[in-house]
Amino acid sequence: MDLLAQTSDLLSKLIAFPTVSADSNLGLIEFLADRLEDAGARVEVYRDPTGTKANLFATIGPEVDGGILLSGHSDVVPVTDQKWSSDPFVMTERDNRL
């Protein structure tokens, strides 16, 4: 599988996680933790008091001062009662765009 196909496959898997803000994000966090560990990252997962949500902190590279921080969130707004023309958790290609 070439790099573009691998990237598209990974993106499709990430989109498929229904991490609606009211629900658990653990499936996605565990998937990402495994992928990052396989890539050589040091991974820490911090669960909330309920154990149903978590944040992930991953470090790649040497333990020295400096570096780059990428920060994001894993939840999405609720999709119920919205008019979608396709399943929001299935990657769709239209007009040569994903």
C-alpha positions in Angstrom: 0.0 0.0 0.0 1.5 3.4 -1.0 1.8 6.3 1.4 -1.3 8.1 0.1 -3.4 4.9 0.5 -2.0 4.4 4.0 -2.9 8.0 5.0 -6.4 7.7 3.6 -6.9 4.4 5.4 -5.8 6.0 8.7 -7.9 9.1 8.2 -10.9 6.8 7.5 -10.3 4.9 10.8 -10.0 8.2 12.8 -13.2 9.6 11.3 -15.1 6.4 12.2 -14.7 6.9 16.0 -18.0 8.4 17.2 -16.4 10.7 19.8 -19.4 12.8 20.4 -18.8 15.1 23.4 -21.5 13.4 25.6 -19.9 9.9 25.0 -16.7 8.2 25.8 -13.6 8.9 23.7 -11.6 5.9 25.0 -11.8 3.9 21.8 -10.0 6.7 19.9 -7.5 7.3 22.7 -6.6 3.7 22.9 -6.2 3.4 19.1 -4.0 6.5 19.0 -1.9 5.4 22.0 -1.2 2.0 20.3 -0.3 3.7 17.0 2.0 6.2 18.7 3.7 3.6 20.9 4.3 1.5 17.7 6.0 4.6 16.2 8.3 4.9 19.3 6.5 7.5 21.2 6.3 7.6 25.0 2.6 7.7 25.7 0.6 8.7 28.8 -3.1 8.4 29.1 -5.0 10.5 31.7 -8.5 9.3 32.5 -11.2 11.5 34.0 -12.7 10.6 37.4 -15.5 8.6 35.7 -13.0 6.6 33.6 -15.1 7.2 30.5 -13.0 10.0 28.9 -9.3 10.5 28.6 -6.5 12.8 27.4 -3.4 11.5 25.6 0.1 13.0 25.9 2.7 11.6 23.6 6.4 12.5 23.4 8.5 11.7 20.4 12.3 12.3 20.2 14.9 13.0 22.8 14.1 14.3 26.2 15.6 17.8 25.9 14.2 21.3 26.4 12.4 22.9 23.5 10.5 21.2 20.8 7.0 21.5 19.2 3.7 21.0 20.9 0.6 19.9 18.9 -2.6 20.2 20.8 -6.1 19.2 19.8 -9.3 17.7 21.1 -10.8 14.3 20.4 -14.5 15.1 20.8 -17.0 16.4 18.3 -20.4 18.2 18.7 -23.5 16.0 18.8 -24.8 15.0 15.3 -28.3 13.9 16.2 -31.1 16.1 14.8 -28.8 17.5 12.2 -29.4 17.2 8.5 -26.4 15.2 7.1 -26.3 14.0 3.5 -24.0 11.2 4.6 -22.9 9.4 7.7 -20.7 11.9 9.6 -18.5 9.0 10.9 -17.8 7.5 7.4 -15.2 9.2 5.3 -16.7 10.2 1.9 -15.0 11.3 -1.3 -16.6 14.0 -3.3 -15.1 16.0 -6.2 -11.7 14.3 -5.6 -11.7 15.4 -1.9 -12.0 13.4 1.2 
